[in-house]
């Protein structure tokens, strides 16, 4: 049993298991207690800590569940550290890291950070305000200085993709909120239209076996986004980069393993098992630790 699982069991007995809804946030008491526990522990750690890797490993063993953010009819900020999919896992890790580096420790501060990351310009209106396409997520958070989109050097960023961004409107009946309210479809279509024409550089699958020297542009803790061959979609999966000696791996909320895991396969080996994945794009957190001034 992982340390986090032990903590979660303790918290579940200590805290109410009834979902709490306050100020547009949906969570359980165990989530808020765990967030503040993780932030308090991280506050004692050195500035040199790679917090993305640290928090990713704290979440090892958490159950993988799809459609985490589709629990409510109204669009609300959902905080759930008991169940994660690949996107909410990355968002949770990054939000914990940013909150720590900003010198904050409260659940409220964490929620503010998570909302900023997840929603366009940090504002929740309806389903369309969520940053559904992850390249949109990167660009929105790069605009406010939280994230840097890494697209060089060349090599290894030798390939370019231009996505049509039509997946959501094309398959609208796969989305609970769009089925419930079709008036949202034109709003999603407008979001897609705003993205259309965006091209990005990526590292092709064949180069992921190149080793750390040739892939030195990828750092521990970077966000790795699996580029899909589908023309209507940008990326199909996410993880946090971690080097095992000379080989690149990822920590991810895995549909294959049904939990958060530090993938035993290298990124190259992993993508060989995923024919629709053609390479990776890379994003890096761009937040300084305020404690460096202390």
Secondary structure, 3 states (H helix, E strand, C coil): CCHHHHHHHHHHHHCCCCCEEECCEEECHHHHHHHHHHHHHHHCCCCCCCHHHHHHHHCCCCEECCCHHHCCCCCCEECCCCEECHHHHHHHHHHHHHHHHCCCCCHHHHHHHHHHHHEHHHCCCCHHHECCCHHHHHHHHHHCCCEEEECCCCCCCCEEEECCCCHHHHCHHHCHHHHHCHHHHHHHHHHHHHHCCCEEEEEEHHHCCCCCCCCCCCCCCCEEEEEECCCCCCEEEEEEEEEECCEEEEEEEECCCCEEEECCCCHHHHHHCCCCEEEEEEEEECCCCHHHHC
